[in-house]
Amino acid sequence: MTDKVFNKKIKKQFEFDEEVASVFDDMLERSIPYYKEMQRLSIALANNFLKDDAKVVDLGCSTASTLIELAKSSKELKNLNLFGVDSSEAMLDFASKKANAYGVDINFICDDIFNVDFSNSNVIFANYTLQFIRPLLREKLISRIFDSLEEGGIFIFCEKILAESNLLNKQLIDEYYNYKKNQGYSEFEISQKREALENVLIPYTQKENEKMIKEAGFSHCEMVFKWVNFALFIAIK
């Protein structure tokens, strides 16, 4: 379905409710530049670290696109244990139907991330998830992710990021604004979504993300893809 969530006057802050879930795949592809390429790269990187019986967890899995594509690309591996975690029941309803349609076995968990045990993981994804975690809790989550990974495991995450320079940050926002217009979003829709996401989506700079990862104990963190104010990172335990 085509994303028309913000073509009317908003009445609340952004939520991952049934209305958003029903158009979320279209929203992602039209709102995040190079979304498919970053997903493809995330999966390619993950496959380098996977083995038979590996445990893979996607935190904030939404409609499970990443796990489904990972399963499709890793058919030679046996008994992958896939877990999709999301606090939105509406998202997981769509995710379950999509996984069934593709014949992919995923264990879905509808709960707050901080209530879920994802220990002994080989790969953990959190694509466009950290930015929705309150800053005071974000470092705590990264520490849990580090502790939950097996030695040599990886954490892959995509984020919207801020520039270090306020002037450059304004220019990047303008560039992203033009991108969304070229994707068919009206100025009204763009302004409505921006208002709905205010104080809900809180991005960090590249350096802040990398500092947080290193302080949690990861041996290495690398930004492997960036377009304007969107980036893909991989961290190794």
CORJOFEN-V350539 format. One line per field, one symbol per residue. ss: DSSP state (H for helix, E for strand, C for the rest). burial: + if it has 24 or more other C-alpha atoms within 12 Angstrom, else -. A space follows every 10 residues. Layout:
ss=???
burial=???
This chain:
ss=CCCCCCCCCC CCCCCCCHHH HHHHHHHHHH HCCCHHHHHH HHHHHHHCCC CCCCEEEEEC CCCCHHHHHH HHHCCCCCCC EEEEEECCHH HHHHHHHHHH HHCCCCEEEE CCHHHCCCCC EEEEEEECCH HHCCHHHHHH HHHHHHHHEE EEEEEEEEEE EECCCHHHHH HHHHHHHHHH HHCCCCHHHH HHHHHHHCCC CCCEEHHHHH HHHHHHCCCE EEEEEEECCE EEEEEEC
burial=--++++---- ---+++---+ ++++++++++ +++-+--++- +++-+++-++ ---+++++++ ++++++++++ +--+-----+ ++++++++++ ++++++-++- ---+++++++ --+--+-+-+ ++++++++++ +++----++- ++-+++++++ -+++++++++ +++------- --+--++-++ ----+---++ -+++------ +-++++--++ -++--+-+-+ +++-++++++ +++++++
